[in-house]
Amino acid sequence: MTAGRVWFVTGASRGLGRAFTEAALGVGDRVVGLARDVEPLAGLAGDRLLALPVDVTDRDAVFAAVEVAVEQFGRLDIVVNNAGTLHMGMIEEFGEAEARAQMETDFFGALWVSQAVLPRLREQGSGHLVQVSSIGGLGGHPMTGMYSASKFALEGMSEALAMEAAHDLAFDLSRRRMATCEAWEAAEHAVPQPPGS
Ligand SMILES: NC(=O)c1ccc[n+]([C@@H]2O[C@H](COP(=O)([O-])OP(=O)(O)OC[C@H]3O[C@@H](n4cnc5c(N)ncnc54)[C@H](OP(=O)(O)O)[C@@H]3O)[C@@H](O)[C@H]2O)c1
């Protein structure tokens, strides 16, 4: 086992979460990777990867996973709240189950992970909590309104959390904000123009 940093990545099996996972393993760090189906992580298996089949919407399972992670690797250095889903549709037409599912993963999942890891980071006196938001967390767009709702909730919760924990944990919200604003401006320029304009 290496003495590298320990990552805790939700949604580690594909997309952005997998990229974080592969990058961390690539520099010799250890990763606790969560997904409901961890089979796609099988190819990365090794003693520096602990793949845990966890649904982040299950609060008890998330707290248990953090316990297992610390038992196995001793600490948590970088926690990435990445697991997310995108339920598309017009707000008017969303069914209850789909609307709740959007909030359950992108907001509540991140909330449970944040609550589970913060005491550990505080105890260690170090660590990073990375909340993966979206351009949808800064504005609403047709067909992705429920996704925006979940990311707005994540942004608001994270902003408050940063203030509440500021006395003993350092948060760098300004950099996150700057990065998302730049992305927002870039997207504004990318909005399709009407024909002939
Ligand atoms: N892709 C983009 O263009 C984009 C842009 C801005 C922001 N983002 C954000 O970036 C994050 C990752 O997006 P992505 O496109 O990389 O997603 P993705 O390719 O669809 O992968 C989602 C990951 O999350 C896991 N996941 C989903 N629901 C889960 C649950 N309830 N519990 C545990 N794991 C769960 C999935 O595995 P299982 O299905 O096996 O659970 C998978 O590993 C999301 O928060 C998304 O909102 C993405």
The ligand as an ORCA input file, in Angstrom:
! r2SCAN-3c Opt
* xyz 0 1
  N     -21.301     15.340    -18.393
  C     -21.413     16.669    -18.384
  O     -21.389     17.337    -19.450
  C     -21.525     17.427    -17.089
  C     -21.543     18.833    -17.114
  C     -21.630     19.530    -15.903
  C     -21.702     18.857    -14.721
  N     -21.705     17.475    -14.710
  C     -21.802     16.797    -13.426
  O     -20.690     15.911    -13.314
  C     -21.080     14.779    -12.552
  C     -20.741     13.518    -13.337
  O     -21.405     13.575    -14.585
  P     -21.093     12.500    -15.725
  O     -21.628     13.048    -16.992
  O     -19.652     12.089    -15.629
  O     -22.066     11.300    -15.260
  P     -22.186      9.816    -15.824
  O     -21.191      9.529    -16.879
  O     -23.636      9.571    -16.105
  O     -21.779      8.938    -14.529
  C     -22.548      9.061    -13.370
  C     -21.862      8.269    -12.271
  O     -22.639      8.435    -11.070
  C     -23.042      7.145    -10.605
  N     -24.341      7.285     -9.954
  C     -25.511      7.730    -10.464
  N     -26.469      7.690     -9.551
  C     -25.905      7.199     -8.414
  C     -26.386      6.900     -7.130
  N     -27.671      7.093     -6.791
  N     -25.520      6.418     -6.208
  C     -24.210      6.213     -6.526
  N     -23.704      6.485     -7.730
  C     -24.541      6.956     -8.662
  C     -23.059      6.240    -11.844
  O     -22.899      4.858    -11.553
  P     -24.176      3.913    -11.285
  O     -25.212      4.248    -12.316
  O     -23.650      2.504    -11.381
  O     -24.633      4.221     -9.898
  C     -21.817      6.766    -12.553
  O     -20.656      6.229    -12.001
  C     -22.580     14.930    -12.256
  O     -22.759     15.463    -10.956
  C     -23.038     15.910    -13.305
  O     -24.176     16.641    -12.896
  C     -21.612     16.763    -15.871
*
